């Protein structure tokens, strides 16, 4: 893109420091393998955005007259239907305030750097579960200084990210809390930890601290109380998984431990996720590359290119797992890395079931996959690839969903993600390239918006990418998407359909390298140079088709910065927001956003924003998490909100020997990643008058 010498869009900038936004270097090191310290793996030269936009402008008048470019304002069926047309949001300050909409009526929390969870006036909070708390029978009480792998296999894992509550009854009083455990930070888990010489027991504790937890909880007012149950389960890096779908059994997936290419132990770096309409959980394997050693020993050109595109490089790994199991050593098991980077599905209703890795949804750094059911009953799964300059994808099933909550219906519906078509998104803007100057200034029509298309990559055993077999498309999806000219995005993370208006919302967290020398220039869907604050993309999608319309709901950052945009709302009345990560919705259709790496120097937090009507774009901060922590996995219910507080106290210079936080237990305690619930003191609905 930006390598075109005649584009006029390259803006030379120095690369920013090796860690992203306000995130500490220790977090970057252990969570993503210092991804920002390296050049982005996407070195493709996809069609420059400005080349596309001029042809769009030539037909813009006709499209606007027909309403094709406008986003739906309301009336969409919940989680169903194709895109409809309506008038786009008006220009900034063009509409009067009408007060808070239901679900957002609370006094916003001010930015702060306190070592606690700060919530609005009139609300209470409580810890649901912490790292090390018992999950399975026989789990000992957590003892930070005397951890064992055997204990951790029965205890709540580390660094909780995604969370969801799967209801067991119509009242919602009884639920299964399902939580991802994204990564381990060994320097904060073990006193006296030696990064160059971890012990085998420390490594095995880390293996057990990854994966997922399933915990039965009962609602008691706003509180959620974990209880012993037949449903409780720990999924770790030793749990057997089944590889399914069109690439299962591929030679690229076979190892000495699994010559069939259909079975793999464990899941790792699980970031966001979702609950399917049939009551299972989807979880995205994200920064798997950092766990593997000796990629540099692979010299065959094609294999080396494939590894590099996924960020697999170097010799020894950070955690040194390869010393204790050869599967983490690419010099010995060259295919093991291909068995990670998938969407995982688990059935929390059956603790004896085998979790699945769905190859049909492609392999990349999945932040998540979320489901929308089309009008014809087919399933549409949306997913973002969380890397600078990577892509947005969707999968459309061939089969149709079966109604009901029976085990038979769940088994059928779990198979839907194994047979369908995988697509990648290409976005076109409505404004002249000259009006996208990299500052975040709105173009003359008052909106960052446009159209787009879903480019097919593969369906079943058929590839649509020249030079790639179908199994190569699924296993090396990034490379296949490069070939078809997908649009390079600013770290697409969580992406979810709104259950009220039917539109799709994607958090683009940041991209400090946008517009720097040798990297892609700003475009209308990613309009800022050195984008350290991120933005929110809104998509009106023809669910099972190949056309879409899009709009930027938010261009995040300091409201006093001219290069920010809050859906057209008066910026003097909004909360500052930076680095959107996870998204969720309340029953009113309001968007809730958690942040990761606040570049405004405040603690991360949880924010609400209406997406329709006069209050569209009115961002309000609902809570902040302790310093060094990230806000993850929001669950929004009528009477309570939960968030996962990940890596509290994970600041540069801190460690288990010198903790920078004592949350949640206070005193001189070590910080512990935890799930927190927040509710109103009077028992009323969240954000209600």
N, C-alpha and C positions, 0 to 999 in steps of 0.2 A: 504494500500500500504506500507507505510514506517513502519508500526507496525510489519512487519515480522522480527523476530530477526536474520534470516539467510540471509537477503537481502544484508547486507553490505552497504546499501545506506543511512541510517539515519545519518544526520550530526547534532549533538546537537547544537542548537543556542538559545540564548535568544530571546523572542518575542520583536519586535521593539515597539516603542511608539505607543499609542493607535490610533493615526491618521496616515494616509497613506502618505508616501513619504514626500513632502514638503507642503502638505495641512494642513491648520490650524485646530485646534481641534474644533472650532466653526462650520466650514464647515462640518466636519465629524459628528458632533452632529446633525445638522439640515438636512443634506442631506441624510444620510444613517443610522442615529441612532447609530453612533459610532460602525459600524460593525467591524472595525479592533480592537476594544477594547475587543472583545469577541472571543472565539474559533470559528473557521469556522463551520457553521452548518453541513457541510458534514463530518460525522464521519464514513462513510462506509469504508470498507477495500477491495476496488476493486482490481482486479488482478494486481500484481506489474508489471510495465512496462518491467523490466528486464527479467521477465519470458516469455514475449511475444517475445522479440527481438531475442533470440537465435534461435527460430524456424523460424523466418524471415530470419536470416542469412543463414540458411541451404539451402534456395531456392533463395538467393539473386542473385547468378550468373546467373541462368536461367532467372530471372525476368529482370535483367539489359540487358541481351542479347535481350530480346523481347521488351525492351523500356518501360516496365510497370511502372518502378519507376521514370521515368523522367517527369518533368513538361513541359507543353506547353510553347514555346517561342513566338509564334504568330500564326496568321491565324484563330483564333476562331471567329465564328459568334457572333455578338453583342447580349449578353443576351440570347444565345440559344446554344443548342448542348450538346453533351456528351464530356467527357474528351478525349484528344488526347495526344499522346506521342511525346517527342522531347528531345533534349539534355539538361540536367540541366545546370544552370549557372556555369561558370568555377570558379576555385579557386581564392582567393584574388590576385589582381594585375596581373592577367593573360591576361588582355585585355587593349589595348591602349585607352586613352581618345580621343573622337572625338568631344568635345565641348558640349554645352548645347543642349538638345533636345527641340523641340517646346513645349512651355508651362512652361519651367523652366529657361528661360534666363532672369535672374534678379540678382542684387547684393544682396546676402543674408544679412539679419539683424543679427547683433551681439547679443549674449545673454546680457540681461540687467535687471534692476529692476525698471524701470521708471514707473511713474503713468500716463501712456498714452498708446495709441496704436502706436507702432513704425512700420513703413512700409518702403519698399525699396526706394531708391533714384529714382526720376522720377515718383512717384505715389502720389495720393491724397486720402483722406478719408472723409467720412461724416457719421453722425448718421442717420440711417433709422427710428428707433422708439425706445423709452425708456419705462421702467416701468412707468405706470401711464398715458402715452399719450392716447388721445381719440381713441377709436375703433368704438363704436356704437353711433348713434345719441343721443344727450342729455348728452353725457359724459362731465363732467366739466374738466377744466384744472387741472392738478395735483397739489395738495397742500399737501406737505409732513406732515405738522403739523396738518392737518385737514382732514385726510383720513376717508372715510366711506365705508361700504360694498356696498351700492347702487352705489357709484361712481366706485369702483373697478370692479364691474360686467360689466361696460361699457368701462373700460380702459384696456390697455395692461398689462398683468399679470407680475408676478415676475420671476426672475431667468430663463430667456430664455435659452433653451438648443438646441434641434433640430430645424432646420429651412429648409424650402424648398420653391421654387418658382414654382407654378403651372401655366403654360402658358395659357392665354386666347386667344391668337392669334398666327399666324405663325411667326411673327416678334420677339416675346418675349418682346415687349415693354409694354404689359399689362399682369400682372400676379397677382396671389393670393399668398401672403406671409403667410405661415402657420408655426406657432411657438409653440413649447411645453413650458410650464411653470412648471419646474420640482419640485421645492420645495420653501418654504418660510423660511426666516431667521428672525424671529420676533425681535430678539435683534438688528438687523440692520434696521428694518422697522419702529420701534416706539421708540420715545424718552421716557425714563423712563420706559421701558418695565419691568414688573415683571414676571419672568419665572414661579414663583410658583402661581401667581394669575393673569393670563391674563383676560382681560375684554371680555365680549361676543362680543362686536363690533370688537375687535381685532381678535378674532377667526373667525368671519364671513368675515372680510376682507381677512384673510388668505385663507378661503375656496374659495373666489372669485378670489384670485390671483393665484390659481392653474389652471391646465387644459391646454387649447390651445387658441390661437388667430388666426383668419383668417382676413387678412387685404389686401384690394385691393391696388396695387402699380403700378406706371407707371415709366418706365425707362427714365431718362432724362440725356443723356450722360452716365456716370458711376453711377450717383445718382439714388436712388430709392425713389420716393415720395409717401407716403401713402395718400390716398384720401378717402372721404366718398363713400360708395357703398352699393348696395343691398346685396353684397356677405359678407360684414363684419360680423364677429361673434365672440362671446366669449363663450367658453365651460369651465364650472367651476365644482366644486364639487356638484353643485345642478342641473346639466344638466342630464336629463334622458338618459340612455343607454339601449340598448337591448343586453342581453346575448344570443349568438347563437352558433350553432354547437352541437356536440355529447353530451356534458355535460350539455347543457341548460336544466333547469327544475329539475336538480338533487336535492335530499334532502340536499346535502351538500351546496347548493347555496340558500336555502330558509331561509327567515327571517320573523319576524313579519310584517315588512313593505312590504315585497314581498313574499307572500306564494307560488307564482308560480316558483320562482327561475329563472326568465327570465328578470327581470328589476332591474337596479341598478342606483343609483344617482352618477354621476360624475366619474372622473378619476384623479389619483394623482401620483406624483413622475414620471411623464412622462419624459423619458430620450431621447434616440435617436429615430429615425424613418426613414421613407423613403416615396418616392412617388411611387405608383404602376404604371405599364404600362397603366392602365386604368384611371389614373388621380386622384385617391383618395390618402389619406394619412394614413400610418400605424404608430402607436406610441406605444412605449413600456412602460408599467407600471413596475417600477423597485423596489425601496426600500419602498414598501408599509407597511412593517411590523412595522416600527417605529411609525405609527400613531395610533396604537391600544393599549389599556390599559388592564391590568388585565389578561394577558395570564396565570399568575401563579395560577389563580383561577380554571383553567381547570385541573382536576386531573385524568380523565379517561386515562389510559395508551396510547391507540392508538391515541386519540385526542391530547394528550400532545406531543407525538412523532412527529405528523404531524406539530404542531405549532412550535416546536423547530427546525425542519428541514428548516423552513422558517424564522428563527430568531425572532419568536414571543415569547417574554418572559417578565417577570417583572410585575410591578403593574401599577402605574400611567404612562402615556405617557409624553414625553417631552413637548408637546404643550397643554396638558390638554383639548383636544377637547371633551373627554368623559363627561366632566362636562355640556356640552351644547347639546349633542346629543348622545343618548344611543348606536347608531350604532358603535361608536368607542370603546365601552366597551364590551370586549369579555365575561365578566361575565353575560352580559345581552343579547348579540347577538353573539353567538359563531360562526356563519357562515359568519358574515360580511366580515372578512378578506379573505375568499375564493372567494369573488367577485372582488378582486383586484389581480394584477399580471398577467394580460392578455395583448394580443395584441389588440389594439383599432384601428378601421378603421372609418375615417370620410370622407364624400363627401363634399369637400369645394365648389363645384359647386352649391350645394343646401343647403342654410343656414337653411332651415326648416327640413332637414333630421335628423333622429335619429341615432346617432353614435352607433357603434356595438363593442362588445367585443367578440372576436373569441375564443371559448373554444377549437377548434380543434388544435390550435398551442401550447397547453399546458400552464400551470401556473407555472411561476417561476419569478425571477427578470429579466424580459426582458430588455435588453438594447435597442433592436430594432427588427424588422423583415424586411428583404429586399427580393425582388422578382427577380427571374430569370425565363424566359419562356423556357421550354425545346423544343427540336425539334418537338415533337409530340403535342405541344400546351398546355401541362399541366403546372401548376404553381408550382414552387419550392420556398419555403420561408425559409430563413436562420435566425437563431437567437442565440444570446449568453446569458448566464445566468451570470450576473455580480456579482460574489461572488468568494472569494478565493476557489479554488479547485472545482468549478462547471463546467458545461458542455456546449458543442456546440450542437445545434439541427437543424434539417431541417424537413420541412413538404412538402409532395408531394400531389398535388390535384388529385382527380379522374377525375374531369371535365376539359374541355379545355377552353382556353380564347376565348372570342368573340372580333373581331376587331371592331374599331370604337369608337367614343366619345359620342355616344348618351346616354341618361339616361338609356335606356333599356340595353345597353351593360354594363354600369357601374353596374347596379343592378345584372346582371348575374355574372359578374366577381367578385363582392364582395361576392357572395355566394360560390365561389370556395374554399375559406379558411375554409369552414364549413364541407367539405367532402374530406377526404384523409387519408394519413398515416403519423404519427409522428415518427421521428427517433432521436436517439442520437448518437454522434460520439465516436468511439474508435480508438485511434491512435497507430501505431506501428512504431518503429524506424528502421533504416537500419544499425546502428552501434552497436558494442558490448557495453554492459552496462558499462564495465570497462572504456570506452572512454568518458563517460558522467560523468565528475568528479565534476560537480556543479560550476565550475568557469566560464563557458561560452566558454571555449576553444573548438575550432572546433575538431570534430573527424578526424581520419586519412583520410577519403575520402573527406574532405574539405567542408562538408555540414551537416547541421541539416536537415534531410529529412526522408521520409518513406512512408508507405502506411496506409490505415485505412479502416474502414467499418462503415456503418450506421446501427445501430441496431434498428429494428422496436419495437415501444412501444405499439401503438394502431392504429386501423383503424376503423373509424365509431364506432360501438358498440362492436367491437372485440378487446380484449386485448391480447397482446403477452407476458405479464409479469405474470409469475405464482403467484397466490395469490392476484392479483389485477383485479378488474373489469375495464372496459374501462373508466367509469366515474372517478374512482379513479386514473387511469393513468393521465387523463387530469387535474384533480384538484390537485393532489399531485404528480406532474410530477417528482420533484426532487427525491422522494423516489423510484418511479418506475425506474428511470434511475440508481439509486444506485444498484438496484437488478440485472441489466444486465451488470454491469462492465464497464460503460462508463469511459473515461479518464478524470481525474481531471486536470483542466486547471488553468492558472494564470489570473483569472478574465477576461473571454472573454467578450468584450464589443461590439463596433460596428463591423458589419460584412456585407460586400457588394460584389456583383459581379462586375467585371471590364467590362464595356461595349465594350471594344476593344479586349481584349484577352480572355474573358470569365472565367478567374480564379476568385476564391473567396478570399477575403482578410479580415482577422480578427485582430483587435487590442486586444492584451492581455496586460492590463494596468500595472499590477505589482502583486506581491504576496510576501510580506516580510516574510511570514511564510513557504515558500517552503523550505523543508529540515530541519526545526526546529524539535525539539523533539516531537514525536507523530504525525507529519504531513508527507505528501507525500514527497518522495525524488525527486531530479531532474530526469527528463527523457529527451529523445531527443526532444520532442515537448515543453518542459518547462525546459531548460537545466541549470538554475542557482539557486544556493542556495540563499535565502534571496533576491529574484528578485525584487529590488526596482525600476528598470527602464522599465521593460516590453519588449515586442517584437511583431513582426508582422508575423502572420502565413499566408501562401499562399497555397491555396487548388485547385487542379485540380480535379473536381468532375464529376463523372458520374451522371448527374443531377437527373434523375428519378431512378437510380439504387442504389446499396448499396456499391460500391467501390469508393475509393478516393486515391489520392496521395497528399503529402504535402511537404512543404519546409518552412524554416524560412527565410523570406526576410531580416528582421532586427532583431538584438539583440541589444536593445537600450542602451544608456548611453554615457559616455565620450569616444570619439574616441581614446583617449590615453590609455584607459583601454583595456588590452589584452582580456578581456571577453566580448567584443562587436564585432558585425559583421554587415557590411553594404552591404549585397548582393554581396560581393566580390570586391566592389569598394575601391579605395585607401582611407583609413581612414584619411589621412592627409588633404584631400580636402572636408570633409563633415562637416555639422553643427551638434553639439551635440544635441541629442534628448532624452527625458525622459518621460515616462508614456503616451504612445499613447492611445487615447480615441476614437475619431470619425474619420472615413475615408470617403473620397469622391474621385471622379475622374473628370479630365477634358476630353475634347473630344479627346485628344491624347492618353488617357489611362494612363496618369501619376497618381500616387497615391498621394493624399493630406491627411495629418494627423494633427489633432489638439490634443493638449496634456492637461493633467489634473494632476497637482501635481508635476511638474518638480522637481525631486530629485537632480538636479544639481544646485539648488538654484537660477536659473534664472526665470524670469516670464514665464508663459506658452505661447505657440505660435502655429502657423500654418506652416507646412512644406510641401514641394513637393519632390517627389522621382520618377524617372523613374523606371519601373519594367521590362523592356526588353531592349536588346541591350547593347552597350558598357557602357552606363551611368547608368545601373541598380545599384541601391543602393546609388546613388549620392544624399544624403539628403541635402536640402537647406532650411533655415528658411526664410519664407516670411514675417511674422509679429510676434510681441509679443503684449500681452494684458497688462493692468495695473496690478500693484502688488496686490496680493490677489485674482485675477480673474482667471477664467478657460476659455480656448478657446473651444467653442462648435459649433456644427451644421454648418460646412463649406458648402457653396454653391459656386461652381466653374463654371463660365461662361466665354465665350470668352473675354468679355469686362469688367468684374468686378468679384470681389470675395466678399462674405459676410461671416461674422462670428458672432456668438452670444457671447457677453462678459458677462459671468455669474459671479455673486457674487464679483464684484470689491470691493476691500478694506476689504474683509472678512478675517481679520487677528486676531490672538489672542490678546486680550487686547482692540480691537476696538469694537465699537458699534455705534448706532445712537447718543448716547450722546458724543461719542469720535470717530468720523469717521477717518479712516486711509487712505481714498482716497476721492478725490473730482471730480473724473471722472464720467460722461463726461462733466458736466456743468462748472467745474472749480470754482474758488473763494473759498467760504466757504460752497459750496453746499454739500448735501448728495450724496454718490455714487448711481448710478441707473443702474441695468442690462439693456443692450441695444444691438441692432443689428447694426453692422457697415458694411458699404460698402467701398471697396477699388478699385480704378481704375487708369489707366495710365493718366498722365497729357496730353499726346498728343492724347488721345482717341484710342490708339492702343490696340492690344490684349494682355491679361495678359501673361507675360513670353515669348513674341515673340521678335525676333531680330529686 
